[in-house]
Amino acid sequence: MLHVDVSVPAISKSYEFSLSEHAKISMLIEEIASVIQQKEQRQWQGKIDNLILCNQSNGHTLPMEKTLYECKVSPGSRLLLL
């Protein structure tokens, strides 16, 4: 498990998550979006399928078919959900 910060500029909030480094990015996006949706008690504008996850330190978009491990995301990383 990796502890990371996920910023969501669309709602101007950040969250701490513990994520499996071996789960596909596409699955992590669904999980993150679902948790935020429940916590904030609001629906996403548009489809969750259109969200992307980026590494804030280098600006790279994390490929949907890769894992955090394959993308070399380390504990404490700051990610953006866009």
ABEGO torsion letter per residue (X at the ends): XBBBBBBBAAAGBBBBBBBBAABBAAAAAAAAAAAAAAAAGBBBBEBAAABBBBBAAAGBBBBAABBAAAAGBBBGBBBBBX
